[in-house]
């Protein structure tokens, strides 16, 4: 609980609009192969859109596979537990857990077609890297989510290439 409060303070938790232009800043996963360069869950987010009172959350992103960068759009449908459910690389559930005008942190769980579960954290922002303090809080949050800190990937540096 203490780390939750620390991360909340680090990101200055506030009611921020989900909708708008966003870029992926960092990704962490317990199965790091899924988020390496050209990994199936290395998503380069570009835009979030809410509809029906945010019961539907649209995500526009790019993926890079086999040297090809392609735009993808998906819709997450809000579930009773507050998560959004979608089908991408298997069954996916995601939830925004922290938001400021500059950053949103999502926790996600993906179960691929082979039945392998991957737990992830996505940090999206307006194009600025995380401060050292924010990165430290992300490391603490990753530990809470049982994701090794060495599995955090700074994606902002590769966004320009995608």
N, C-alpha and C positions, 0 to 999 in steps of 0.2 A: 504494500500500500504506500509506503514511503516513496518508493521509486516512481509510482504512478504520480504522486504529488510533485516530485521533482521534475519529471518529464513535463507535466502540465505547466509548471512554472517556466521551464526552459522554453517551451513553445508559446508561452503566454496565452494559454487556452482562452479562446473567446468565441463567440458565435460568429463564424465567418461564412460567407456564401461559398457553397461548394461549386457553384456554377462558374465557368470562366475558363480562361486559358491557363494551363498549368504545364509544368515539365517535371519529369522524374529527376529527383535529386539523388536519392540513394535507395537501394534495395538490399534486403537481408533475407536469407532463407536457411532453413535447417538442412536442405538438400541443395548445396551451393551449385551443383552442376546445372540446375534449372535456371540460374540467373547469370551464368557466365556469358561472355560475348557469344551471340547467336543461340543462347539458351532459350527454350520455349517460353519461359516466364520472365524474361528480361524485356519488360514493356517500357517503351518510351512514351509516356502519357503526354497528350497535347491539350485535351479539353474534357471538361466534365459538364454534363447537363442534367438538370432535374426536371422531371415532369410528374404530373398527378400528385402534387404535394410532396415531391421527392420520394414517392413510392417506387418510382423507376429512376435509376441513376445511369445515365449514358456515359460511357468512357470511350474517347477516341484516342488511339495510340498507334505507334509504329512498332513493328517487330522486324528483326533482321535475321533472316534464315537463308542459308546457302548463298550468302553474299548479296541477297536481294532485300531491300527495305520496302515493306508494304504497310499501308495504312489499314487499320482494323477498327471496327466499331462494335461495341457490345453493350447490352443493356442488363443491368443488375436489377432484380426484382426484390423489393424489401420483404423480408420474412418476419414472422411474429417475434423472433428473438432480436430484431433490429439489424441483422446482417442482410446483405444483398446476395442473391444467388444468381449465378449465370453459368453458361456452358462455354468454356474456352480451355482447350487442352485438358479436357475432362470436366469434372464438376467443381465449380469454384464458389467460394463464399468470401465476402469481404465486407469490411466495416470501417468507416472513418472513426477514429478514436480520439484524435486531437486536431484542432483546427485553429488557425490564426489567419489574418488577411494574407500572410506570406507563405504559410506551410500547412499541409494537411498530412497526417500520418494515418495510414490504413493498415489494419491487420488482415491477413488473408489466409485461407486454407484451400489448397487445390488437391483433389484426388484424381490422378491421371487415369487413363484407360487401362493401365496395368494394375491399378489399385494402390499405387504408391501415394502416400500423403506427404505434402510439402507445406510447411508453415512459413509464411512470409510477412515481411514488413515493407511497405512502400512509403517513401516520403516524397511528396510532390511539392513544388513551390513555384515561385514566380521568376526563377532563374538565378537566384543567389545561392551560393554554397552554404552549408550549415556552418554556424559559428563553432569554434572549438567547444564551447559549453553545450551547444545543441548536440554536437556529435557525441560528446561524453554521455549525455542523457540518452541518446539513441543506443549507445553501447549497453547502458544499464537496462533499457527497455528490452533490447534483444536478449539479454541474459534472462530476464523475467519470462520471455516467450520461449526459452530453451533453444535459442539460436546462437551459435558461437559468434563472438564478436569478429573473429577473423572472416566470417561469412558476410560481412557488410561490404557492399560494393558502392563506390561513388560513381553514379551514373551520369551526373551532370557533365563531367568531362567528356563523355562520349556522345552527349545529346546533339552537339553540333554536327557530328558525322552521320547521324541517323536521318 
